Amino acid sequence: MKYNLQQMYCQALDLRSPWLNRWESALRYTFPTADDDAATLFDATAADAVDNLAASIYSLLTPPESLWISLIPESPESPNAEIATMALRANLNDSNFYTTIHQCYMDLIVLGTACLFMAENPIGSASAFSFTAIPMRDIAILNGAVFHTATMPAREVMEKYPTWTPPADLRDTIKQDPETPIKLVQSLIGTDFTAWLDVGGNIENNIVATGKFETNPYIIFRWSVASGELYGRGPVLRALPDIKTVNKVVELVLKNATIAVSGIWQADDDGVINLSNINLTPGAIIPKAVGSSGLTPLTSGANFDVSQIILKDLRERIRHALLADRLGLLSEKEMTATEIMARNADMMRILGATYGRLLHEFIRPLVERGLQILSRRGVIDKISLHSDAELKYIAPIAKMALEETII
């Protein structure tokens, strides 16, 4: 082995560690799970904007109703690019790609980084491809290396890697209970694949399988990247301070509304009023001592007008950061051709850098992986995007980019 697998894995985990809390916060306020405390979430502005942005990116980048990729031969001697294009499209359409990629777009927007795993189906399946959106908390990356951690039943591990012989200390446990959970790490460094049990100790003593991949099945793509960082930054991470503030302001407004409805009261301890028996309902009669003030309301110092102004400003900033106020313009009807071109140009100024990165990190690796699988199965001739054909991206966002250059 040319590299220290143990050292690289620990380094990847250390680099990912500072991001875990940020990802947890971003998911909690925009895409809460069943484990999150719903009682502490009070505003859905960000969650709604994330859904809208994911749907817009889905329709702009990979619309299932249109042809969004094509291959153009580099020379007359090149393999048949048209056959390769049709085979690639057919297998994508018959696979679970269009349902899975939306999950990746959600991760892309919320976390700034997404991972799509592109596996090969058995011969005879409807499609040669199978896709899985892998949660980023299970992925750790270095330059040229991916580490995927997953907990699965021992039975699945043995089915996936039939040549694996469990170590002696696990053999009896697995025999008695095949559903015993096992933490498995699958790494891809360059083209070298290694899977091992994450049970502590030396990795070399816990290896489950090794092999090689011709193309990387882990397609990791990012929204934008700061200099020197491996993980991306998405719109939600940038807007997270405003999202947290809005949630807190709404919580305080609701608490103040509760006070406004039920009130805060004060009473003299006159020996007549029994605070334990007071029932603040319409028509209630509350006794008081002669000459005492009885039960009187306490004025709240909260200002509803100020809180509403703050909320309006923060919500507008969240929608702006998540492009809700700009992408919404594309759905308006009855626009002239000039207005459509001008708005498309504005959209490309917003998404231009992201579009270029996704084309390089997502679309091209996806096509290369698909062509490699189809050629190895004998469906198409071997074709390379580096020498045999050129990738032509014809999705709506690409057309918008073309219109931007014309303007």
DOSE-548010 format. One record per residue (C-alpha): residue in one letter; x, y, z; residue number from 1. Coordinates in nm, 3 decimals, padded with zeros to 5 digits. Layout:
BEGIN
NUDREN/residuo/x/y/z/num
NUDREN/A/X/Y/Z/NUM
...
//
This chain:
BEGIN
NUDREN/residuo/x/y/z/num
NUDREN/M/00.000/00.000/00.000/1
NUDREN/K/00.151/00.333/-00.110/2
NUDREN/Y/-00.025/00.537/00.157/3
NUDREN/N/-00.105/00.520/00.526/4
NUDREN/L/-00.478/00.442/00.527/5
NUDREN/Q/-00.513/00.485/00.904/6
NUDREN/Q/-00.348/00.826/00.898/7
NUDREN/M/-00.553/00.949/00.601/8
NUDREN/Y/-00.881/00.835/00.761/9
NUDREN/C/-00.803/01.013/01.089/10
NUDREN/Q/-00.703/01.327/00.898/11
NUDREN/A/-01.029/01.321/00.700/12
NUDREN/L/-01.233/01.288/01.021/13
NUDREN/D/-01.043/01.578/01.182/14
NUDREN/L/-01.109/01.803/00.881/15
NUDREN/R/-01.480/01.715/00.883/16
NUDREN/S/-01.525/01.758/01.258/17
NUDREN/P/-01.574/02.141/01.264/18
NUDREN/W/-01.846/02.111/00.999/19
NUDREN/L/-02.067/01.864/01.185/20
NUDREN/N/-02.216/02.121/01.425/21
NUDREN/R/-02.280/02.364/01.138/22
NUDREN/W/-02.455/02.094/00.937/23
NUDREN/E/-02.661/01.989/01.239/24
NUDREN/S/-02.780/02.347/01.296/25
NUDREN/A/-02.855/02.402/00.927/26
NUDREN/L/-03.059/02.081/00.907/27
NUDREN/R/-03.239/02.149/01.233/28
NUDREN/Y/-03.375/02.486/01.119/29
NUDREN/T/-03.452/02.395/00.757/30
NUDREN/F/-03.498/02.019/00.733/31
NUDREN/P/-03.582/01.891/01.084/32
NUDREN/T/-03.597/01.519/01.146/33
NUDREN/A/-03.813/01.319/01.386/34
NUDREN/D/-03.537/01.346/01.647/35
NUDREN/D/-03.548/01.727/01.651/36
NUDREN/D/-03.759/01.896/01.916/37
NUDREN/A/-04.048/02.045/01.719/38
NUDREN/A/-04.141/02.261/02.018/39
NUDREN/T/-03.825/02.471/01.967/40
NUDREN/L/-03.891/02.546/01.597/41
NUDREN/F/-04.116/02.844/01.541/42
NUDREN/D/-04.055/02.970/01.187/43
NUDREN/A/-04.067/02.790/00.851/44
NUDREN/T/-03.943/03.073/00.625/45
NUDREN/A/-03.608/02.904/00.557/46
NUDREN/A/-03.757/02.555/00.512/47
NUDREN/D/-04.006/02.687/00.258/48
NUDREN/A/-03.735/02.877/00.068/49
NUDREN/V/-03.512/02.565/00.062/50
NUDREN/D/-03.794/02.360/-00.093/51
NUDREN/N/-03.849/02.624/-00.360/52
NUDREN/L/-03.479/02.656/-00.440/53
NUDREN/A/-03.431/02.277/-00.461/54
NUDREN/A/-03.725/02.252/-00.702/55
NUDREN/S/-03.584/02.535/-00.913/56
NUDREN/I/-03.234/02.383/-00.928/57
NUDREN/Y/-03.391/02.048/-01.016/58
NUDREN/S/-03.580/02.198/-01.311/59
NUDREN/L/-03.286/02.413/-01.427/60
NUDREN/L/-03.012/02.147/-01.403/61
NUDREN/T/-03.168/01.804/-01.459/62
NUDREN/P/-03.526/01.836/-01.584/63
NUDREN/P/-03.667/01.484/-01.637/64
NUDREN/E/-03.905/01.602/-01.910/65
NUDREN/S/-03.628/01.722/-02.145/66
NUDREN/L/-03.299/01.606/-02.296/67
NUDREN/W/-03.033/01.779/-02.089/68
NUDREN/I/-02.713/01.603/-02.203/69
NUDREN/S/-02.574/01.510/-02.543/70
NUDREN/L/-02.244/01.381/-02.683/71
NUDREN/I/-02.081/01.524/-02.994/72
NUDREN/P/-01.811/01.314/-03.170/73
NUDREN/E/-01.467/01.473/-03.190/74
NUDREN/S/-01.395/01.318/-03.529/75
NUDREN/P/-01.561/01.088/-03.788/76
NUDREN/E/-01.351/00.798/-03.652/77
NUDREN/S/-01.489/00.843/-03.300/78
NUDREN/P/-01.729/00.581/-03.155/79
NUDREN/N/-02.096/00.644/-03.221/80
NUDREN/A/-02.176/00.931/-02.987/81
NUDREN/E/-02.548/00.932/-03.073/82
NUDREN/I/-02.592/00.569/-02.965/83
NUDREN/A/-02.400/00.641/-02.645/84
NUDREN/T/-02.618/00.946/-02.575/85
NUDREN/M/-02.943/00.754/-02.623/86
NUDREN/A/-02.821/00.460/-02.410/87
NUDREN/L/-02.713/00.695/-02.132/88
NUDREN/R/-03.045/00.882/-02.134/89
NUDREN/A/-03.248/00.561/-02.142/90
NUDREN/N/-03.065/00.412/-01.844/91
NUDREN/L/-03.094/00.734/-01.645/92
NUDREN/N/-03.467/00.753/-01.719/93
NUDREN/D/-03.521/00.391/-01.612/94
NUDREN/S/-03.317/00.430/-01.294/95
NUDREN/N/-03.399/00.604/-00.966/96
NUDREN/F/-03.185/00.904/-01.065/97
NUDREN/Y/-03.461/01.167/-01.081/98
NUDREN/T/-03.601/01.076/-00.741/99
NUDREN/T/-03.261/01.054/-00.574/100
NUDREN/I/-03.099/01.366/-00.715/101
NUDREN/H/-03.359/01.589/-00.550/102
NUDREN/Q/-03.235/01.465/-00.211/103
NUDREN/C/-02.883/01.564/-00.314/104
NUDREN/Y/-03.003/01.910/-00.416/105
NUDREN/M/-03.152/01.953/-00.069/106
NUDREN/D/-02.814/01.865/00.087/107
NUDREN/L/-02.640/02.096/-00.160/108
NUDREN/I/-02.853/02.393/-00.059/109
NUDREN/V/-02.862/02.326/00.314/110
NUDREN/L/-02.509/02.192/00.373/111
NUDREN/G/-02.323/02.324/00.069/112
NUDREN/T/-02.197/01.975/-00.021/113
NUDREN/A/-02.379/01.667/-00.151/114
NUDREN/C/-02.279/01.309/-00.232/115
NUDREN/L/-02.444/01.091/-00.498/116
NUDREN/F/-02.335/00.728/-00.509/117
NUDREN/M/-02.366/00.576/-00.857/118
NUDREN/A/-02.363/00.196/-00.843/119
NUDREN/E/-02.402/-00.066/-01.115/120
NUDREN/N/-02.713/-00.284/-01.115/121
NUDREN/P/-02.699/-00.657/-01.188/122
NUDREN/I/-02.739/-00.770/-01.549/123
NUDREN/G/-03.106/-00.796/-01.638/124
NUDREN/S/-03.221/-00.498/-01.430/125
NUDREN/A/-03.433/-00.228/-01.592/126
NUDREN/S/-03.140/00.012/-01.572/127
NUDREN/A/-02.766/-00.037/-01.552/128
NUDREN/F/-02.750/00.236/-01.285/129
NUDREN/S/-02.858/00.262/-00.923/130
NUDREN/F/-02.826/00.584/-00.724/131
NUDREN/T/-02.810/00.658/-00.353/132
NUDREN/A/-02.798/00.998/-00.183/133
NUDREN/I/-02.549/00.953/00.100/134
NUDREN/P/-02.584/01.181/00.406/135
NUDREN/M/-02.282/01.406/00.444/136
NUDREN/R/-02.242/01.306/00.809/137
NUDREN/D/-02.138/00.962/00.673/138
NUDREN/I/-01.881/01.106/00.431/139
NUDREN/A/-01.530/01.236/00.501/140
NUDREN/I/-01.310/01.362/00.219/141
NUDREN/L/-00.952/01.452/00.138/142
NUDREN/N/-00.808/01.558/-00.194/143
NUDREN/G/-00.845/01.247/-00.410/144
NUDREN/A/-00.992/01.036/-00.128/145
NUDREN/V/-01.342/00.954/00.000/146
NUDREN/F/-01.430/00.771/00.323/147
NUDREN/H/-01.786/00.643/00.360/148
NUDREN/T/-01.897/00.518/00.702/149
NUDREN/A/-02.214/00.309/00.729/150
NUDREN/T/-02.369/00.089/00.996/151
NUDREN/M/-02.542/-00.217/00.852/152
NUDREN/P/-02.642/-00.568/00.964/153
NUDREN/A/-02.370/-00.831/00.948/154
NUDREN/R/-02.588/-01.025/00.704/155
NUDREN/E/-02.575/-00.739/00.452/156
NUDREN/V/-02.198/-00.708/00.486/157
NUDREN/M/-02.155/-01.079/00.413/158
NUDREN/E/-02.394/-01.058/00.115/159
NUDREN/K/-02.210/-00.756/-00.022/160
NUDREN/Y/-01.864/-00.907/00.032/161
NUDREN/P/-01.911/-01.285/00.010/162
NUDREN/T/-01.536/-01.359/00.031/163
NUDREN/W/-01.508/-01.194/00.372/164
NUDREN/T/-01.440/-01.416/00.672/165
NUDREN/P/-01.550/-01.250/00.999/166
NUDREN/P/-01.282/-01.230/01.270/167
NUDREN/A/-01.293/-01.488/01.545/168
NUDREN/D/-01.432/-01.249/01.808/169
NUDREN/L/-01.731/-01.167/01.583/170
NUDREN/R/-01.793/-01.505/01.423/171
NUDREN/D/-02.005/-01.655/01.702/172
NUDREN/T/-02.199/-01.330/01.753/173
NUDREN/I/-02.286/-01.308/01.382/174
NUDREN/K/-02.380/-01.676/01.371/175
NUDREN/Q/-02.623/-01.632/01.662/176
NUDREN/D/-02.764/-01.301/01.533/177
NUDREN/P/-02.706/-01.221/01.162/178
NUDREN/E/-02.867/-00.879/01.219/179
NUDREN/T/-02.584/-00.769/01.448/180
NUDREN/P/-02.499/-00.409/01.348/181
NUDREN/I/-02.152/-00.361/01.207/182
NUDREN/K/-01.982/-00.028/01.143/183
NUDREN/L/-01.817/-00.048/00.802/184
NUDREN/V/-01.586/00.208/00.640/185
NUDREN/Q/-01.550/00.204/00.262/186
NUDREN/S/-01.268/00.416/00.122/187
NUDREN/L/-01.168/00.512/-00.230/188
NUDREN/I/-00.823/00.665/-00.269/189
NUDREN/G/-00.757/00.734/-00.634/190
NUDREN/T/-00.881/00.412/-00.790/191
NUDREN/D/-00.800/00.189/-00.488/192
NUDREN/F/-01.099/00.064/-00.290/193
NUDREN/T/-01.076/-00.071/00.066/194
NUDREN/A/-01.352/-00.170/00.307/195
NUDREN/W/-01.281/-00.241/00.672/196
NUDREN/L/-01.454/-00.280/01.008/197
NUDREN/D/-01.436/00.032/01.223/198
NUDREN/V/-01.381/-00.147/01.554/199
NUDREN/G/-01.068/00.033/01.664/200
NUDREN/G/-00.713/-00.090/01.637/201
NUDREN/N/-00.512/-00.131/01.319/202
NUDREN/I/-00.713/-00.109/00.997/203
NUDREN/E/-00.494/-00.374/00.836/204
NUDREN/N/-00.629/-00.634/01.080/205
NUDREN/N/-00.994/-00.556/01.000/206
NUDREN/I/-01.002/-00.535/00.620/207
NUDREN/V/-01.319/-00.678/00.463/208
NUDREN/A/-01.244/-00.630/00.092/209
NUDREN/T/-01.011/-00.453/-00.150/210
NUDREN/G/-01.037/-00.373/-00.520/211
NUDREN/K/-01.017/-00.106/-00.788/212
NUDREN/F/-01.266/00.125/-00.961/213
NUDREN/E/-01.216/00.254/-01.312/214
NUDREN/T/-01.428/00.560/-01.231/215
NUDREN/N/-01.526/00.708/-00.896/216
NUDREN/P/-01.879/00.602/-00.788/217
NUDREN/Y/-01.884/00.878/-00.524/218
NUDREN/I/-01.991/01.196/-00.704/219
NUDREN/I/-01.936/01.480/-00.457/220
NUDREN/F/-02.036/01.828/-00.562/221
NUDREN/R/-02.047/02.166/-00.387/222
NUDREN/W/-02.238/02.495/-00.412/223
NUDREN/S/-01.939/02.723/-00.352/224
NUDREN/V/-01.603/02.677/-00.186/225
NUDREN/A/-01.389/02.912/00.021/226
NUDREN/S/-01.018/02.912/-00.051/227
NUDREN/G/-00.838/02.629/00.127/228
NUDREN/E/-01.155/02.438/00.223/229
NUDREN/L/-01.269/02.097/00.101/230
NUDREN/Y/-01.636/02.121/00.198/231
NUDREN/G/-01.875/02.360/00.029/232
NUDREN/R/-02.084/02.645/00.163/233
NUDREN/G/-02.445/02.668/00.058/234
NUDREN/P/-02.707/02.943/00.084/235
NUDREN/V/-02.841/02.813/00.416/236
NUDREN/L/-02.501/02.819/00.586/237
NUDREN/R/-02.460/03.182/00.481/238
NUDREN/A/-02.808/03.274/00.603/239
NUDREN/L/-02.794/03.063/00.922/240
NUDREN/P/-02.746/03.359/01.164/241
NUDREN/D/-03.059/03.527/01.026/242
NUDREN/I/-03.250/03.196/01.032/243
NUDREN/K/-03.164/03.143/01.401/244
NUDREN/T/-03.254/03.502/01.485/245
NUDREN/V/-03.593/03.480/01.312/246
NUDREN/N/-03.670/03.159/01.500/247
NUDREN/K/-03.587/03.328/01.831/248
NUDREN/V/-03.784/03.644/01.751/249
NUDREN/V/-04.093/03.441/01.658/250
NUDREN/E/-04.057/03.244/01.982/251
NUDREN/L/-04.051/03.569/02.182/252
NUDREN/V/-04.344/03.712/01.985/253
NUDREN/L/-04.549/03.400/02.060/254
NUDREN/K/-04.461/03.421/02.428/255
NUDREN/N/-04.563/03.787/02.430/256
NUDREN/A/-04.886/03.699/02.248/257
NUDREN/T/-04.961/03.446/02.522/258
NUDREN/I/-04.913/03.718/02.780/259
NUDREN/A/-05.137/03.953/02.579/260
NUDREN/V/-05.412/03.690/02.567/261
NUDREN/S/-05.401/03.565/02.926/262
NUDREN/G/-05.226/03.864/03.087/263
NUDREN/I/-05.003/03.899/03.389/264
NUDREN/W/-05.184/03.990/03.706/265
NUDREN/Q/-05.099/04.119/04.050/266
NUDREN/A/-05.302/04.109/04.369/267
NUDREN/D/-05.277/04.234/04.727/268
NUDREN/D/-05.223/03.960/04.981/269
NUDREN/D/-05.536/04.062/05.171/270
NUDREN/G/-05.627/03.721/05.310/271
NUDREN/V/-05.938/03.700/05.091/272
NUDREN/I/-05.809/03.629/04.742/273
NUDREN/N/-05.693/03.270/04.710/274
NUDREN/L/-05.451/03.270/04.415/275
NUDREN/S/-05.473/02.891/04.385/276
NUDREN/N/-05.849/02.909/04.311/277
NUDREN/I/-05.854/03.201/04.065/278
NUDREN/N/-06.005/03.106/03.729/279
NUDREN/L/-05.966/03.374/03.459/280
NUDREN/T/-06.272/03.293/03.250/281
NUDREN/P/-06.554/03.517/03.117/282
NUDREN/G/-06.812/03.588/03.386/283
NUDREN/A/-06.587/03.480/03.672/284
NUDREN/I/-06.637/03.657/04.008/285
NUDREN/I/-06.321/03.699/04.213/286
NUDREN/P/-06.372/03.806/04.577/287
NUDREN/K/-06.155/04.077/04.733/288
NUDREN/A/-06.123/04.244/05.069/289
NUDREN/V/-06.299/04.576/05.123/290
NUDREN/G/-06.065/04.863/05.040/291
NUDREN/S/-05.808/04.646/04.854/292
NUDREN/S/-05.731/04.683/04.484/293
NUDREN/G/-05.807/04.318/04.419/294
NUDREN/L/-05.672/04.158/04.099/295
NUDREN/T/-05.514/04.413/03.863/296
NUDREN/P/-05.338/04.362/03.526/297
NUDREN/L/-04.964/04.419/03.488/298
NUDREN/T/-04.872/04.607/03.170/299
NUDREN/S/-04.630/04.425/02.937/300
NUDREN/G/-04.327/04.616/02.814/301
NUDREN/A/-04.307/04.429/02.482/302
NUDREN/N/-04.350/04.616/02.155/303
NUDREN/F/-04.525/04.416/01.885/304
NUDREN/D/-04.458/04.679/01.617/305
NUDREN/V/-04.079/04.663/01.658/306
NUDREN/S/-04.072/04.282/01.649/307
NUDREN/Q/-04.277/04.276/01.328/308
NUDREN/I/-04.037/04.520/01.162/309
NUDREN/I/-03.741/04.304/01.265/310
NUDREN/L/-03.913/03.988/01.141/311
NUDREN/K/-04.001/04.141/00.804/312
NUDREN/D/-03.643/04.254/00.744/313
NUDREN/L/-03.489/03.922/00.850/314
NUDREN/R/-03.734/03.714/00.645/315
NUDREN/E/-03.661/03.922/00.336/316
NUDREN/R/-03.289/03.866/00.387/317
NUDREN/I/-03.342/03.490/00.424/318
NUDREN/R/-03.551/03.473/00.107/319
NUDREN/H/-03.291/03.683/-00.074/320
NUDREN/A/-03.005/03.455/00.039/321
NUDREN/L/-03.204/03.149/-00.073/322
NUDREN/L/-03.296/03.318/-00.405/323
NUDREN/A/-03.670/03.297/-00.335/324
NUDREN/D/-03.725/03.659/-00.438/325
NUDREN/R/-03.535/03.608/-00.765/326
NUDREN/L/-03.610/03.255/-00.879/327
NUDREN/G/-03.977/03.329/-00.830/328
NUDREN/L/-03.962/03.572/-01.121/329
NUDREN/L/-03.906/03.285/-01.363/330
NUDREN/S/-04.250/03.143/-01.296/331
NUDREN/E/-04.434/03.461/-01.389/332
NUDREN/K/-04.640/03.444/-01.706/333
NUDREN/E/-04.698/03.683/-01.997/334
NUDREN/M/-04.341/03.812/-02.026/335
NUDREN/T/-04.198/03.946/-02.348/336
NUDREN/A/-03.902/03.772/-02.513/337
NUDREN/T/-03.674/04.064/-02.420/338
NUDREN/E/-03.785/04.046/-02.056/339
NUDREN/I/-03.728/03.671/-02.047/340
NUDREN/M/-03.374/03.714/-02.184/341
NUDREN/A/-03.300/03.994/-01.937/342
NUDREN/R/-03.423/03.789/-01.642/343
NUDREN/N/-03.234/03.483/-01.762/344
NUDREN/A/-02.921/03.697/-01.780/345
NUDREN/D/-02.985/03.814/-01.423/346
NUDREN/M/-03.030/03.451/-01.313/347
NUDREN/M/-02.698/03.354/-01.471/348
NUDREN/R/-02.523/03.631/-01.283/349
NUDREN/I/-02.667/03.478/-00.966/350
NUDREN/L/-02.605/03.111/-01.046/351
NUDREN/G/-02.318/03.139/-01.295/352
NUDREN/A/-02.035/03.030/-01.063/353
NUDREN/T/-02.249/02.754/-00.910/354
NUDREN/Y/-02.350/02.634/-01.257/355
NUDREN/G/-01.986/02.607/-01.366/356
NUDREN/R/-01.888/02.417/-01.052/357
NUDREN/L/-02.180/02.173/-01.081/358
NUDREN/L/-02.101/02.110/-01.446/359
NUDREN/H/-01.744/02.018/-01.351/360
NUDREN/E/-01.809/01.833/-01.023/361
NUDREN/F/-02.148/01.672/-01.090/362
NUDREN/I/-02.260/01.647/-01.454/363
NUDREN/R/-01.928/01.548/-01.612/364
NUDREN/P/-01.837/01.278/-01.351/365
NUDREN/L/-02.192/01.142/-01.380/366
NUDREN/V/-02.165/01.108/-01.758/367
NUDREN/E/-01.812/00.959/-01.741/368
NUDREN/R/-01.921/00.701/-01.484/369
NUDREN/G/-02.231/00.614/-01.689/370
NUDREN/L/-02.033/00.571/-02.012/371
NUDREN/Q/-01.777/00.351/-01.836/372
NUDREN/I/-02.047/00.120/-01.694/373
NUDREN/L/-02.230/00.092/-02.028/374
NUDREN/S/-01.913/00.023/-02.227/375
NUDREN/R/-01.797/-00.244/-01.980/376
NUDREN/R/-02.136/-00.415/-02.012/377
NUDREN/G/-02.105/-00.407/-02.392/378
NUDREN/V/-02.404/-00.176/-02.444/379
NUDREN/I/-02.192/00.086/-02.623/380
NUDREN/D/-01.840/00.110/-02.762/381
NUDREN/K/-01.580/00.247/-02.525/382
NUDREN/I/-01.600/00.624/-02.547/383
NUDREN/S/-01.397/00.889/-02.366/384
NUDREN/L/-01.493/01.250/-02.306/385
NUDREN/H/-01.126/01.341/-02.323/386
NUDREN/S/-01.056/01.216/-02.675/387
NUDREN/D/-01.363/01.063/-02.846/388
NUDREN/A/-01.653/01.297/-02.772/389
NUDREN/E/-01.747/01.634/-02.629/390
NUDREN/L/-02.012/01.671/-02.360/391
NUDREN/K/-02.285/01.913/-02.465/392
NUDREN/Y/-02.498/02.028/-02.173/393
NUDREN/I/-02.838/02.145/-02.299/394
NUDREN/A/-03.036/02.187/-01.976/395
NUDREN/P/-03.238/02.510/-01.925/396
NUDREN/I/-02.959/02.669/-01.721/397
NUDREN/A/-02.716/02.608/-02.009/398
NUDREN/K/-02.954/02.782/-02.250/399
NUDREN/M/-02.973/03.073/-02.009/400
NUDREN/A/-02.592/03.091/-02.007/401
NUDREN/L/-02.592/03.102/-02.387/402
NUDREN/E/-02.846/03.385/-02.388/403
NUDREN/E/-02.631/03.572/-02.134/404
NUDREN/T/-02.330/03.556/-02.369/405
NUDREN/I/-02.545/03.681/-02.659/406
NUDREN/I/-02.668/03.977/-02.455/407
//
